[in-house]
Amino acid sequence: MELDVLVRDGGVGRGRVARPAYTKVCCHCHERRAPQDFGRDRSRPDGLACRCRTCEHERYLRNRQDKLPHMYDYYRRNRAHYLTYFQGWKQRRPDYSREYKRRGKHTAKHRARVALEMAVAAGRVEKPDRCSDCGTLTSASRLHGHHADYGKPYEVEWMCPRCHGLRHRFSWLRNRALKEKPAAVERAT
């Protein structure tokens, strides 16, 4: 690592210290570059890789082009093993699979969400620019689709995050009140 020193103006005795500006020479292209142009390598004394990011990227692309035919060949030869292994992986480790965690008992909800997202992306369902509850102008990317019935994934109310949260909170309170009501009636009789 070579060291260039930047001398600041300010004179002697004014409390100003010359700060070193570190540069490093790439071992591949031999260009002098700033430390942020190098990746990290903790095994090296300066903690930086010897190749700059540009040279490292070129090396990666070259390597990948050389390895691709071998990788495809290996996959073709071992395709049956890969398929059986990956098909059973989710059943063997459901706790590691985000999709299994996310779905769990909410499979219908997940299917409805995915169907709606795909329909919006394909242009079959159009998002409005206003909340259906409060009428506030909201960007389409922030609007939430509220499903009243998960069996009908394309029938949604488009709401701003605030109204959607309120809708769920009030439905939770309403459901809770309905569950507690019979107990209150029994106590009165």
JOTAKA-V336484 format. One line per field, one symbol per residue. psi: psi as a letter, one per 30 degrees, with the letter a starting at -180 (. if undefined). A space follows every 50 residues. Layout:
psi: ???
This chain:
psi: klkkkkkklflkgggkkkkkjklkkkfefgkkllefgklkjfflefgklf kleeeeeeeeeeeeeefeeeeeeeeeegeeeeeeefefeeeeifffjeee eedcfheeeeeeeeeeeeeeefgfkkklgkkfdfgkjkkeffkkjjkejf fiffjlkjlleeeeeeeeeeeeeeeeeeefeeeeeeef.
